[in-house]
């Protein structure tokens, strides 16, 4: 026999009416509980019985009683209504950004910025049912994942102007520093300038890993009158510092990349103009409430920290002179 396919005319309202009548064992009391007219309630339950093709109630002089079919259907109806209510609550929570998945990317050193762990901690406390999917990735990989929508938010080091489809918030600007072997002739200097490094051997960040930093650093050196003698390139700061520690050369690094190494010292270079900011990036067309609520939280934290910094740096007002000390 071929399968029959048809659209059910059953409504959730009819299931609610049926459950109320079954629990009250009386149409009038069920109507009062539901705040509907009794005739309308009777019509809807009758339509449900017609749809089911079986009687669900025995009509008695003073009420109703479930039929065997009605008893079976009551259990299923309650389950359906409970599932619908659960789905409704989850949909509302999703709309409010309280459930779902947040896919985050980090550069390896981003978590050393205080904003990032604070944002993760506060977001986790506020939305414990949101699943965090976290990956450590270099900045170009994060940008690619943001564009192909396999990542929602990134903490990265990339020039915003190159990516108009993304939005950026600067978390903090960082000025690069120089890592030197501890026995290096410049290690004891209180002040270093770019000219002091003109004849040094350099360990350089590989261009494939961070192209714009590679190129900006090169341009910075050329702008200061020398072409850096690059003896070795490395893929990450750990490798760079390891090479510096064995006196292979000196290396420009991000200040958050400093690691306590016995054979390495770190120095500021006062005329090194390259700033390497940490950004939060996300898509301009983002509408997922989970993502936008996290972005808003980070922006709030950054704004609060900037306000505190301005307060600390604001000069104290000069006390006003008392009236008795003022000149006439």
N, C-alpha and C positions, 0 to 999 in steps of 0.2 A: 504494500500500500504506500503510495507516495506521501511524503511529509507535507503537512499543511502549514503554511506560514500565514499568520494574520497579526494585525495590530490590536493589542489589548486596549480596551477603553477604560480599564481600571484606573482610578485616580487615588492619590495619597489621601485626599479628603475622605473618600469612601472607606479606606482602611481605618482612618482615625474614628470615623463614625461607627464602624463595625466593632472596633475594640471597645469603645465607650459603651455601646449597647450590651456587649457581652459582659463587661465588668459590672454594669448596673443592673443587668437582667431586666431592663425596663426601658421602653422608648422614651417615656416622659422624663424620667430621671436623667437619662443620657442627654436629652435635648437641653435640660436645664444646665447640666455640667458643661456642655459645649456652647451654650448661649446661642442656640439655633432654634428655629421653629420645629415642632415635633413632626408636622406633615412633611417638611423638607427632609428631615432626617430619615423618615420611613421610606421616602422615595429613593434616596441615595442608597440605603441598605438593600432595598428591593432591586435596584439597578445592578448592584454588586452581585447579588444572588443570580440574577439573569446572566451576567457576564461569566460567573463561575460555572453556571449550568447545574448547580446543586443548591438545595435549601440549606441555609446556615443557621436558621433559628426555627424552633417550634413556637408558634404563637399560642400563648396560654391566656386564660381569662384575666389573670392579673400580672402579666409580664411575658417574658420570653425565656426560652431555654435553648442552649446550643445543641445542634444536631451533632452526631459523630463527625460529620464532615466539617461542621463549624468549629468543633474543638481542635481538630488538626489545623484548620486554617488560622485560628486565633494565635497559635504559637508562632506560625510563620509571619503573620501580620505584625506581631510585636517585634520580631527580629527585623523585618523590613523597615518599620518606623524607627527603630533604634539605629539602624545603619544610616538611614536618611538623616537623622538628627546628628549623628557623628560626622557624616560627610558635610553637613551644613556648618557645623562648628569648625571643622578643619578648613573649609573654604574661607570662612570669615577670618580664621587665624592666618591663612596664607595671604589674604588681602591685607592684613595688618602687619605682615612680615614676621609672624611668630613661628611659622613652620616652613620647611623647605630646605634647600641646600645653598650654601654660599661657597663659591669656588674662588679661592684666593691664591695668588702667586706672590712670592717674595724673592727678592735678591738675597743672597746669602747673608749680607750684613744688615738688611733692613730691620730685622728684629732687635738689633742693638739700639735702634732709635726708640726712645721711651714711649712715643705715641703709639707705636704698633702693638706692643704687648698690652698696654693699657686699654686700647680699643678692643682687642680680642677678649680680654678679661671681662670688660664691662658688657660687651655684646653677648658673651656666653651666659653671664648672669641674667641679663634682661630677656634673652631668647634661648632658653636651654633646649628647646625642641628643634632648633635650626641645626642641621648637620654642617660641619665645617669640612671642606675638602681642600687641603692645603698642599701646595707644591713649592719647592725651592727651585727657582729658575732664574737664568740670567735675563736681563731686561729685554733684549730682542725676542727671546722666546715668549716672554709674557705678552709683549705687544702683539705677536702673531696669534696667540691664544685669545686675546681680547677681540681681535678682529674676526676670528672664526667661531667666536662665541662658546669656546670651551673653558673660558675663565671669565669671572665676573669683575673682580677687582685686582689690581696689581700694585705692589709697592716696588718701585723701580727707579732707574736712573736713565731717563731719555729726554731729549729736547722736545717740549710740547709742540712747538711750531711745526714739527715734522709730521704730526699726527692729528689733523683737524677733526677726524671722526671720534676722537677720544677727548675726555675732559680730564684735567689735571689739577690737583691741589698740592702745593709745595708744603711738605712737612717740615723740612729744615734745610738750610743751605750749609754746605760743608766745603771748606777750602782744603785742597789737597796738601799733603805733607810729604817729606822725603824720609825714606828709611835708609840708614847707613850702617855698615859694619861697625861694631863697637870700637875697633882699633883704627878706624878711618881717620885721616888727618883733620877732617871737619867735624868729627864727633864731639869735640869739646867746645866748639864755637857757640857763643850765646846767640848770635844772629847770623842767619844764612841768607844769601841772595842768589838769584838765578845765575849771575855771573860766576859765582863760586863753583858752580856745577858744570861749567862749560867744557871742561876737559875730562869729565868722569866717564867711566863705563856704566851703561844703564841696563838694568833688567826692566823690560817693558811689558805692559799688558798686551796680550795678543790682539791684533786688530779684529779677528773674527769674533772674539768674545764681546768686546765693547767698541765698535768702530768709531763712534763719535768721540769717546774719551781718548782713544788712541790718537785720533786726528787732532783733537783740540790740544792735547799735551804737546804734540809735535809742533803745532802752530805757535803755542806759547813759547817754546824754546827758540824757534826761529825768530819770533818777534823780539826776543831778548838778545839776539845776535849770535846764536850758535845752533848747529845741527847736532842733536844728541847722538852719541856713539852707542848704538844699541847692540849689545853683545849677545843678548838672549831674550826671547819672548816667553811668557808663561800664561797659562789659561786662568789662573786665579791668584788671589793674594797670598794664600798659603804657600804656593810654589814660588812666588816672587820673593817672599820673605826668607824662605829656605835658601834660595840662591844668594840673597844678600848676606845671610848669616855665614856663608862660606866664602865671603869676600869676592864674589863674582862681579859685583857692581852695586850701584845704588838704585833705588826704585821710588817713583812717585806712587803713593797709595792714598786711598780714602782714609780719613782719620778714624772711621769706625772699624777699619781693617787692622788697627794696631793690635798686636798680640805680644804678650810678655815673653820675649825671647832673649836669652842671656847674651847672645852675640849681636843683637840688633838694637840700635837707638833710633829715636824718631825726633825730627826737627821740623819746625815751621820754616817756610821760605817766605820772607816778608813781602817780596815783590812778585810772588806767584799769583797771577790774577784769576786762574781757572777755579770757578766754583762748581762743585759737583752736588747739586741738590737731590734730595730724596723726594720723590713724588708719590702720591696715590693717583692711580689712573683707572678710569672706567668708561664705558661707552656713552656717548652723548644721547643715544636713543633708549637708554636703559629705563625700564618701567617696573621691573620686578621689585615688589616692596621689600623683600629680604635684602636685596642689594642696596636699594636707596636708603633704607634705614641704617645700614652699616656705614655707608658713605656719609650720611648726616651725622652719625656719632663721631666719626673721625674728624670731620670738619669742626664739630663742637669742641672736641678735645684740643685741636690745633688752635682754635680761636681763644680758648681759655688759657692755654700756655702763653700765647702771644700777649694776651692782656696782662698776665702776671709779669712777663718780662718787661713790658712797658712801665708797669707800676714800679718795679725795682729800679729801672733806669731813670725814672723821672726825678729831677732834682727837687730836693726839699724846699718848700717855699721859705723865703726870708721872713722871720717874725716881724709883724708890724710893730712900729714904734708906738709906745704908749702916748696918750695925749699930753702927758706932762713933759715928755722929751721932745715934742715937736716944736719947731721954730714957729713963732707967731707969723 
